[in-house]
Amino acid sequence: MQHSPLDSAHRSLDAKMVPFGGWDMPLSYPAGTLEEHRLCRTDAVAFDVSHLGTVRVEGADALETLQRTLTNDLNKIQPGRAQYTHLLDPETASVVDDIIVWWVAPEVFDVMPNASNTEGVRSALAAAATGAELSINETTPMRAVIAIQGPNARQKLAAVLPEAATVGRFCVQAFSFEGEDCIAAGTGYTGEDGVECAVPITVAKAFWDLVMSAGVSPAGLGARDTLRLEAGLPLHGHELGHGVTTLNAQLGWVVSWDKGDFIGREALEQQRSNGVSPLMYGLKTEGRRPPRADQQVLRDGVVIGELSSGNFSPTLGYGIALAFLDPTVQVGDRVEIDQRGTLVAAEVVKLPFLSNT
């Protein structure tokens, strides 16, 4: 079990710690998940997301190697920007991982995989880089990543760290804290505006304490999950992973078909030609009973798919879910969710359920 550089800070705040992706991370603090969720929607919270990986790709051939490896086209952006992208399985086109790339400098990229997938992403990049002029190094143990999110996040961060607070949405910029080089990105996973900051472990605790002193509240992985679900954002292992392609998840916008070859392209093209089934949809229920992953979805008494994620939406006040369903389903269709033997009415809705970005 790995521990965040901020582990002692979380324990001093009486956080409830749980294992997640091989890391011991805070699930919630004494205020509770519902209150942490509310504060992110109305004010500002900070998440420790140091369990996310960082792979530094640097050198003259870094851009070309990333282009051959990942689905999206980095030529659509430029240094100082961030991009969401996928790494696919070469045989099945299943999403091995969904990734944010921070383009830090002309020949410097920070590739940000999910917690348990870092080594697989690093290995895929290394395989694609054979003979290339670049270095590929995991830098996860050298830094902490703190996500400050919410409608007041930038205002509160600006009071103590104005250099970090000014980064634009999906932009990346360097800043200094206590003499150390840090990186801020206008990214997040909540459906709210915010900033994610990568800081060296030597100053991580001081950085966290300064953010707390600005009136930002701590929030754990429980609130992060309900927030991302309201925003209709996929979670690897639920909406993405083995047997699920980018097209199944209705995320085709992260695939650049006109940029040339990338890992898994041939398999994904074959799926596109043959027809994509199932497809990911959003569902809402009429009551407060939370739908859950793996529950079956029925239409006219016939099973047409199952839920991949589900919960009660604290903001909307009813149950919401993501589900993989028959591609004949349309927004507005009425269906039923089998919740432990009880059929609960639901409606197919357009995603996201809620977003303020």
C-alpha positions as CSV (number, residue, x, y, z in Angstrom):
1,M,0.0,0.0,0.0
2,Q,1.4,3.4,-1.0
3,H,0.9,6.5,1.0
4,S,0.4,10.1,-0.2
5,P,2.9,12.7,0.9
6,L,-0.1,14.3,2.6
7,D,-1.0,11.2,4.6
8,S,-0.2,12.8,8.0
9,A,-2.2,15.9,7.1
10,H,-5.3,13.7,6.3
11,R,-4.9,11.7,9.6
12,S,-4.6,15.0,11.6
13,L,-7.9,16.0,10.1
14,D,-9.5,12.7,11.2
15,A,-10.0,11.5,7.6
16,K,-11.5,8.1,7.0
17,M,-8.8,6.3,5.0
18,V,-9.5,3.5,2.5
19,P,-7.4,1.5,0.0
20,F,-7.8,2.8,-3.6
21,G,-5.8,1.7,-6.6
22,G,-3.0,0.5,-4.3
23,W,-2.9,3.7,-2.2
24,D,-4.2,4.5,1.2
25,M,-6.4,7.6,0.5
26,P,-9.0,9.7,2.3
27,L,-12.6,8.7,1.6
28,S,-14.1,11.5,3.7
29,Y,-13.5,13.9,6.6
30,P,-15.7,14.4,9.6
31,A,-18.1,16.7,7.7
32,G,-19.1,13.7,5.6
33,T,-19.3,13.1,1.9
34,L,-22.6,14.9,1.4
35,E,-21.3,18.1,2.9
36,E,-18.0,17.8,1.0
37,H,-20.0,17.4,-2.2
38,R,-22.2,20.4,-1.4
39,L,-19.2,22.6,-0.6
40,C,-17.6,21.7,-4.0
41,R,-20.8,22.8,-5.8
42,T,-21.2,26.0,-3.8
43,D,-17.7,27.1,-2.5
44,A,-14.3,25.4,-2.8
45,V,-12.7,22.1,-1.7
46,A,-9.3,20.5,-2.1
47,F,-8.8,16.9,-3.0
48,D,-5.5,15.0,-2.6
49,V,-5.1,13.2,-5.9
50,S,-1.5,12.2,-5.5
51,H,-2.5,8.6,-6.3
52,L,-2.8,9.6,-9.9
53,G,0.4,8.7,-11.9
54,T,2.8,11.1,-13.6
55,V,5.0,9.9,-16.4
56,R,7.4,12.6,-17.7
57,V,8.1,12.2,-21.4
58,E,10.8,14.6,-22.6
59,G,13.0,15.0,-25.7
60,A,13.0,15.8,-29.4
61,D,10.8,12.8,-30.3
62,A,8.4,13.1,-27.4
63,L,5.5,14.6,-29.4
64,E,5.8,12.0,-32.2
65,T,5.9,9.1,-29.7
66,L,2.8,10.3,-27.9
67,Q,1.0,10.8,-31.2
68,R,1.8,7.1,-32.1
69,T,0.6,5.9,-28.7
70,L,-2.6,7.8,-27.8
71,T,-5.9,8.4,-29.6
72,N,-6.2,12.2,-29.5
73,D,-4.2,14.6,-31.6
74,L,-1.8,16.8,-29.6
75,N,-1.3,19.0,-32.7
76,K,-4.8,20.4,-31.9
77,I,-3.2,22.1,-28.9
78,Q,0.2,23.6,-28.1
79,P,2.7,23.9,-25.2
80,G,1.0,25.3,-22.1
81,R,-2.2,23.3,-22.8
82,A,-3.8,20.0,-21.5
83,Q,-5.6,17.3,-23.4
84,Y,-7.8,14.4,-22.5
85,T,-7.0,11.2,-24.4
86,H,-7.1,7.4,-24.4
87,L,-4.6,4.5,-24.5
88,L,-6.1,1.5,-26.2
89,D,-5.4,-2.2,-26.2
90,P,-3.9,-3.0,-29.6
91,E,-6.0,-6.2,-30.2
92,T,-9.4,-5.2,-28.8
93,A,-9.3,-1.4,-28.7
94,S,-10.5,-1.6,-25.1
95,V,-9.5,1.5,-23.1
96,V,-6.4,0.5,-21.2
97,D,-6.5,4.0,-19.5
98,D,-7.9,7.4,-19.9
99,I,-5.3,10.1,-19.5
100,I,-4.7,13.8,-19.2
101,V,-1.6,15.1,-20.9
102,W,-0.1,18.3,-19.6
103,W,2.1,19.8,-22.3
104,V,4.5,21.6,-20.0
105,A,7.1,22.9,-22.5
106,P,7.8,22.3,-26.2
107,E,9.6,19.0,-25.6
108,V,8.2,18.2,-22.2
109,F,5.0,16.3,-21.4
110,D,3.5,15.0,-18.2
111,V,1.3,12.1,-18.9
112,M,-1.2,11.5,-16.1
113,P,-2.6,8.0,-15.9
114,N,-5.0,6.5,-13.3
115,A,-3.5,5.2,-10.1
116,S,-3.2,1.5,-10.9
117,N,-2.3,1.9,-14.6
118,T,0.8,4.0,-14.4
119,E,3.3,1.2,-15.1
120,G,1.2,-0.1,-18.0
121,V,1.1,3.4,-19.6
122,R,4.8,3.9,-19.1
123,S,5.5,0.5,-20.7
124,A,3.3,1.3,-23.7
125,L,5.1,4.6,-24.2
126,A,8.5,2.9,-23.9
127,A,7.5,0.3,-26.5
128,A,6.4,3.0,-28.9
129,A,9.6,5.0,-28.3
130,T,12.1,2.3,-29.6
131,G,15.0,4.2,-31.2
132,A,13.5,7.6,-30.4
133,E,15.4,10.5,-28.8
134,L,13.6,11.0,-25.5
135,S,13.4,9.9,-21.9
136,I,10.4,8.4,-20.2
137,N,10.4,8.5,-16.4
138,E,7.7,8.0,-13.7
139,T,7.8,11.0,-11.4
140,T,4.8,10.0,-9.2
141,P,7.0,9.5,-6.0
142,M,8.5,12.9,-6.4
143,R,5.4,15.1,-6.2
144,A,1.9,15.5,-4.7
145,V,-1.1,16.6,-6.8
146,I,-3.8,18.7,-5.1
147,A,-7.1,19.6,-6.9
148,I,-8.8,22.8,-5.7
149,Q,-12.3,22.7,-7.1
150,G,-15.5,24.7,-6.9
151,P,-17.0,28.1,-8.0
152,N,-14.9,29.9,-5.4
153,A,-11.7,27.8,-5.9
154,R,-9.8,30.4,-8.0
155,Q,-10.8,33.3,-5.8
156,K,-9.6,31.6,-2.6
157,L,-6.5,30.2,-4.2
158,A,-5.6,33.7,-5.5
159,A,-5.5,35.0,-2.0
160,V,-2.5,32.8,-1.2
161,L,-1.1,31.6,-4.6
162,P,-2.0,34.1,-7.3
163,E,0.4,32.5,-9.8
164,A,-1.4,29.2,-9.6
165,A,-4.9,30.7,-9.6
166,T,-4.6,32.4,-13.0
167,V,-4.1,29.3,-15.1
168,G,-6.8,29.1,-17.8
169,R,-9.2,26.2,-18.3
170,F,-7.2,23.2,-19.8
171,C,-4.1,25.3,-19.7
172,V,-0.8,24.5,-18.0
173,Q,1.6,26.9,-16.4
174,A,4.6,26.8,-14.1
175,F,4.7,28.6,-10.7
176,S,7.0,28.8,-7.7
177,F,6.2,27.8,-4.1
178,E,8.8,28.2,-1.3
179,G,11.5,28.2,-4.0
180,E,10.4,25.0,-5.6
181,D,9.2,24.6,-9.2
182,C,5.5,23.6,-9.4
183,I,2.9,23.1,-12.2
184,A,-0.7,24.3,-12.2
185,A,-3.3,23.0,-14.7
186,G,-6.9,24.2,-15.2
187,T,-8.2,20.6,-15.1
188,G,-10.4,18.6,-12.7
189,Y,-12.9,15.8,-12.3
190,T,-15.9,17.4,-10.7
191,G,-17.9,19.4,-13.2
192,E,-16.8,22.6,-11.5
193,D,-14.0,25.1,-12.4
194,G,-10.8,24.6,-10.6
195,V,-7.0,24.1,-10.6
196,E,-4.8,21.0,-10.1
197,C,-1.4,21.7,-8.7
198,A,1.7,19.3,-8.9
199,V,4.1,20.3,-6.1
200,P,7.4,18.6,-5.0
201,I,6.9,16.3,-1.9
202,T,9.3,18.5,0.1
203,V,6.7,21.3,0.1
204,A,3.5,19.3,-0.3
205,K,2.4,19.6,3.4
206,A,3.1,23.4,3.5
207,F,1.2,23.8,0.2
208,W,-1.8,21.9,1.5
209,D,-1.8,23.8,4.8
210,L,-1.7,27.1,2.9
211,V,-4.7,26.1,0.8
212,M,-6.6,25.1,3.9
213,S,-5.7,28.5,5.5
214,A,-7.5,30.2,2.6
215,G,-10.8,28.8,3.6
216,V,-10.8,25.8,1.3
217,S,-12.3,22.6,2.8
218,P,-10.8,19.1,2.5
219,A,-12.8,16.6,0.5
220,G,-12.3,12.9,-0.1
221,L,-12.8,10.3,-2.8
222,G,-16.4,9.7,-1.8
223,A,-17.4,13.2,-2.8
224,R,-15.1,13.1,-5.9
225,D,-17.1,10.1,-7.1
226,T,-20.5,11.6,-6.7
227,L,-19.3,14.8,-8.2
228,R,-17.9,13.1,-11.3
229,L,-21.0,11.0,-11.7
230,E,-23.2,14.2,-11.7
231,A,-20.9,15.5,-14.4
232,G,-21.3,12.4,-16.4
233,L,-17.5,11.7,-16.3
234,P,-16.3,8.1,-16.8
235,L,-14.4,6.2,-14.2
236,H,-11.9,3.6,-15.3
237,G,-13.0,0.1,-14.2
238,H,-16.6,1.2,-14.6
239,E,-17.3,3.1,-17.8
240,L,-13.8,2.4,-19.3
241,G,-11.7,-0.7,-19.2
242,H,-11.6,-4.3,-20.5
243,G,-14.3,-4.9,-23.1
244,V,-15.2,-1.1,-23.3
245,T,-13.8,0.9,-26.2
246,T,-13.9,4.7,-26.6
247,L,-16.8,4.3,-29.0
248,N,-18.8,2.1,-26.5
249,A,-18.4,5.0,-24.0
250,Q,-19.7,7.5,-26.6
251,L,-16.4,9.4,-26.3
252,G,-15.5,9.4,-30.0
253,W,-14.4,13.0,-29.8
254,V,-11.1,11.9,-28.2
255,V,-10.2,9.9,-31.3
256,S,-8.4,11.7,-34.1
257,W,-8.9,9.6,-37.2
258,D,-7.0,11.9,-39.5
259,K,-3.7,12.1,-37.6
260,G,-2.2,8.7,-38.6
261,D,-1.7,5.5,-36.8
262,F,-2.0,5.0,-33.0
263,I,-2.2,1.9,-30.8
264,G,-5.5,0.1,-31.3
265,R,-6.6,2.1,-34.3
266,E,-7.2,-0.9,-36.6
267,A,-9.4,-2.7,-34.0
268,L,-11.3,0.5,-33.3
269,E,-11.9,1.1,-37.0
270,Q,-13.3,-2.4,-37.3
271,Q,-15.7,-1.8,-34.5
272,R,-16.8,1.5,-36.1
273,S,-17.4,-0.3,-39.4
274,N,-19.3,-3.2,-37.8
275,G,-21.5,-1.1,-35.5
276,V,-21.0,-0.2,-31.9
277,S,-22.9,-2.0,-29.2
278,P,-23.6,-1.4,-26.4
279,L,-23.5,2.4,-25.9
280,M,-23.2,4.4,-22.7
281,Y,-26.2,6.4,-21.6
282,G,-27.3,8.4,-18.6
283,L,-30.4,7.4,-16.5
284,K,-32.3,9.3,-13.9
285,T,-34.9,7.8,-11.4
286,E,-37.8,9.5,-9.7
287,G,-36.9,8.6,-6.2
288,R,-34.0,8.9,-3.8
289,R,-33.1,5.2,-3.8
290,P,-29.6,5.0,-5.2
291,P,-29.1,2.9,-8.3
292,R,-25.9,0.8,-8.2
293,A,-23.4,-0.7,-10.7
294,D,-24.3,-4.1,-12.2
295,Q,-28.0,-3.7,-11.8
296,Q,-29.9,-4.7,-15.0
297,V,-31.9,-2.3,-17.1
298,L,-35.1,-3.5,-18.8
299,R,-37.3,-2.1,-21.5
300,D,-40.8,-3.6,-22.0
301,G,-39.7,-6.5,-19.7
302,V,-36.6,-7.3,-21.8
303,V,-33.1,-6.8,-20.4
304,I,-31.2,-4.3,-22.6
305,G,-28.1,-3.6,-20.5
306,E,-26.8,-2.9,-17.1
307,L,-25.5,0.0,-14.9
308,S,-21.8,0.7,-14.8
309,S,-22.1,3.4,-12.0
310,G,-25.0,4.7,-9.9
311,N,-25.8,6.8,-6.8
312,F,-28.0,9.3,-5.3
313,S,-27.3,12.8,-6.6
314,P,-26.9,15.2,-3.7
315,T,-27.4,18.2,-6.0
316,L,-30.3,17.0,-8.0
317,G,-32.1,15.1,-5.3
318,Y,-32.7,11.8,-7.2
319,G,-30.9,8.7,-8.4
320,I,-28.6,8.9,-11.4
321,A,-26.7,6.3,-13.2
322,L,-24.4,5.5,-16.2
323,A,-25.4,2.4,-18.1
324,F,-24.3,0.4,-21.2
325,L,-27.5,-0.3,-23.2
326,D,-28.7,-1.5,-26.5
327,P,-27.9,1.1,-29.2
328,T,-31.6,1.5,-30.2
329,V,-32.2,3.4,-27.0
330,Q,-33.0,7.1,-27.4
331,V,-32.9,10.0,-25.0
332,G,-36.4,10.3,-23.4
333,D,-37.1,6.5,-23.4
334,R,-38.6,5.1,-20.3
335,V,-36.9,2.0,-18.8
336,E,-36.8,0.1,-15.5
337,I,-33.8,-0.7,-13.3
338,D,-33.9,-4.0,-11.4
339,Q,-32.9,-2.9,-7.9
340,R,-32.6,-6.1,-6.0
341,G,-35.9,-7.5,-7.3
342,T,-37.8,-4.2,-7.3
343,L,-38.3,-2.6,-10.7
344,V,-37.7,1.2,-10.4
345,A,-38.8,3.5,-13.2
346,A,-36.0,5.5,-15.0
347,E,-35.6,7.8,-17.9
348,V,-32.8,8.0,-20.4
349,V,-31.3,11.5,-20.3
350,K,-28.6,13.5,-22.1
351,L,-25.3,13.7,-20.4
352,P,-24.0,15.4,-18.3
353,F,-26.5,15.4,-15.5
354,L,-24.9,18.6,-14.2
355,S,-22.0,20.7,-15.2
356,N,-20.8,24.2,-14.3
357,T,-17.8,24.3,-16.6
